[in-house]
Amino acid sequence: MSELFRRKNIFCSNQSLSRVSSYLLNSKRINKMKKNIITVLLLGALAPGLTGCASGLNSVQSSEYKTWESKGLLVKDKDPSTGAVLGILPGGGSFYAGEVGYGILNLLMWPWSILWDPVSGSNGAKSDNYFATKAVIEKKQTTEIRQLDDQLALKKISNEDYVKMKHDIEAKYSGVN
């Protein structure tokens, strides 16, 4: 009887051991899956910040951009809509905006980067347009003021006219309505 009892216990303990080991293996798989899911979620949460999704124009720059656009002064080197559409492709929006490093990172983060790269592409295009416009405007404004200075030096205009004309030039290129 004791032999039968011992065999039954061994059999039961072998079954239990099998169940426990199966449970542990499954729980290890589940833990690994949980770790993978957490890693993906963390990367998904951090990636927009790491890849420049938040980059773009600040409120002052955005206001100047809109004003220059309404005055017809905006230099359109890149189309923000094209940047957004290309952002659907792996790293396309960032590459279009000239952000090669972010483009590579977004390429590696694809398909998750499709959540932020269209915005990055559009913001990058707007940023490029803003700085191109700013450079052109500064150059034109400087040239016109120099010409005005020359007219004043040659006494072709009065001081009052100079002040008024200079104010007009500054208002013409101002980013404020």
Wavefront OBJ file of the C-alpha trace (Angstrom):
o trace
v 0.000 0.000 0.000
v 2.737 2.345 0.875
v 4.379 1.639 -2.498
v 1.173 2.447 -4.358
v 0.690 5.580 -2.264
v 4.258 6.662 -2.965
v 3.871 6.060 -6.720
v 0.584 7.960 -6.743
v 2.212 10.884 -4.911
v 5.153 10.852 -7.305
v 2.751 10.748 -10.230
v 0.689 13.560 -8.710
v 3.774 15.556 -7.881
v 5.100 14.983 -11.430
v 1.783 16.216 -12.806
v 1.866 19.169 -10.440
v 5.459 19.855 -11.334
v 4.530 19.713 -14.984
v 1.666 22.124 -14.408
v 3.827 24.461 -12.327
v 6.647 24.434 -14.877
v 4.137 25.021 -17.675
v 2.643 27.903 -15.676
v 6.098 29.359 -15.019
v 7.071 29.090 -18.660
v 3.823 30.741 -19.681
v 4.251 33.422 -17.030
v 7.793 34.028 -18.308
v 6.368 34.399 -21.808
v 3.668 36.676 -20.476
v 6.257 38.713 -18.564
v 8.370 38.959 -21.702
v 5.310 40.028 -23.685
v 4.478 42.570 -20.989
v 8.029 43.909 -21.128
v 7.833 44.151 -24.931
v 4.479 45.921 -24.763
v 5.755 48.323 -22.100
v 8.879 48.992 -24.166
v 6.820 49.735 -27.270
v 4.480 51.996 -25.294
v 7.404 53.840 -23.718
v 9.094 54.304 -27.067
v 5.806 55.417 -28.541
v 5.389 57.950 -25.761
v 8.969 59.203 -25.879
v 9.522 59.100 -29.616
v 7.561 62.236 -30.520
v 9.715 64.255 -28.149
v 12.898 62.539 -29.275
v 12.106 62.883 -32.943
v 11.153 66.503 -32.908
v 7.436 66.282 -33.203
v 7.124 69.228 -30.879
v 9.536 71.246 -32.919
v 7.971 73.951 -34.958
v 7.365 77.642 -34.685
v 6.772 79.303 -31.351
v 3.789 81.630 -30.952
v 5.682 84.776 -32.016
v 7.180 83.079 -35.062
v 3.796 81.623 -35.967
v 2.247 85.083 -35.810
v 5.009 86.527 -38.013
v 4.570 83.618 -40.451
v 0.846 84.319 -40.818
v 1.449 88.063 -41.226
v 4.114 87.569 -43.908
v 1.818 85.107 -45.650
v -1.047 87.631 -45.641
v 1.276 90.364 -46.948
v 2.494 88.095 -49.741
v 6.071 88.127 -48.427
v 6.312 84.472 -47.395
v 9.050 82.523 -49.161
v 7.653 79.050 -49.855
v 10.701 76.832 -50.157
v 8.751 73.804 -48.946
v 5.073 72.959 -48.869
v 3.785 71.994 -45.390
v 1.090 69.780 -46.974
v 3.742 67.838 -48.872
v 5.688 67.408 -45.618
v 2.591 66.018 -43.933
v 1.808 63.608 -46.774
v 5.406 62.402 -46.945
v 5.299 61.854 -43.169
v 3.123 58.818 -43.815
v 6.134 57.136 -45.421
v 8.865 55.871 -43.074
v 10.784 59.011 -42.048
v 9.556 60.889 -45.128
v 8.290 63.994 -43.357
v 11.517 64.467 -41.429
v 13.684 63.848 -44.488
v 11.597 66.379 -46.452
v 12.085 68.946 -43.688
v 15.846 68.384 -43.838
v 16.042 66.609 -40.474
v 18.103 63.611 -41.559
v 18.813 62.356 -38.030
v 15.151 62.458 -37.097
v 14.305 60.903 -40.453
v 16.527 57.911 -39.692
v 15.050 57.595 -36.202
v 11.512 57.804 -37.622
v 12.461 55.243 -40.254
v 13.505 52.886 -37.468
v 10.380 53.681 -35.450
v 8.028 52.965 -38.359
v 5.061 52.140 -38.290
v 4.664 54.006 -34.964
v 6.281 57.123 -36.418
v 3.254 57.540 -38.666
v 1.581 59.032 -35.581
v 3.923 62.038 -35.394
v 6.030 62.279 -38.552
v 3.314 63.929 -40.693
v 3.137 66.711 -38.091
v 6.938 66.903 -37.979
v 7.110 67.146 -41.766
v 4.554 69.944 -41.884
v 6.137 71.837 -38.965
v 9.598 71.406 -40.475
v 8.453 72.819 -43.823
v 6.857 75.807 -42.071
v 10.018 76.343 -40.056
v 12.164 76.270 -43.206
v 9.812 78.741 -44.888
v 9.877 81.016 -41.842
v 13.667 81.234 -41.667
v 14.014 81.615 -45.454
v 11.475 84.446 -45.369
v 13.185 86.096 -42.418
v 16.537 86.071 -44.245
v 15.047 87.495 -47.469
v 13.117 90.168 -45.601
v 16.149 91.258 -43.582
v 18.196 91.543 -46.765
v 15.515 93.547 -48.635
v 14.870 95.802 -45.650
v 18.582 96.479 -45.155
v 19.004 97.277 -48.862
v 16.062 99.688 -48.904
v 17.192 101.458 -45.719
v 20.728 101.824 -47.130
v 19.299 103.418 -50.264
v 17.262 105.708 -48.069
v 20.384 106.576 -46.041
v 22.176 107.430 -49.290
v 19.331 109.731 -50.353
v 19.493 111.487 -46.986
v 23.287 111.829 -47.206
v 22.981 113.342 -50.695
v 20.276 115.671 -49.311
v 17.723 114.369 -51.820
v 15.179 113.973 -48.986
v 14.546 115.867 -45.759
v 14.950 114.426 -42.280
v 11.174 114.311 -41.842
v 10.747 112.421 -45.116
v 13.582 110.092 -44.129
v 11.917 109.204 -40.810
v 8.529 108.655 -42.475
v 9.968 106.570 -45.331
v 12.084 104.490 -42.953
v 9.019 103.836 -40.809
v 7.102 102.753 -43.926
v 9.888 100.337 -44.922
v 9.953 98.825 -41.430
v 6.153 98.463 -41.418
v 6.231 96.892 -44.882
v 8.532 94.082 -43.726
v 7.260 93.793 -40.171
v 5.898 90.482 -39.017
v 3.275 92.314 -36.952
v -0.038 93.489 -38.373
l 1 2 3 4 5 6 7 8 9 10 11 12 13 14 15 16 17 18 19 20 21 22 23 24 25 26 27 28 29 30 31 32 33 34 35 36 37 38 39 40 41 42 43 44 45 46 47 48 49 50 51 52 53 54 55 56 57 58 59 60 61 62 63 64 65 66 67 68 69 70 71 72 73 74 75 76 77 78 79 80 81 82 83 84 85 86 87 88 89 90 91 92 93 94 95 96 97 98 99 100 101 102 103 104 105 106 107 108 109 110 111 112 113 114 115 116 117 118 119 120 121 122 123 124 125 126 127 128 129 130 131 132 133 134 135 136 137 138 139 140 141 142 143 144 145 146 147 148 149 150 151 152 153 154 155 156 157 158 159 160 161 162 163 164 165 166 167 168 169 170 171 172 173 174 175 176 177
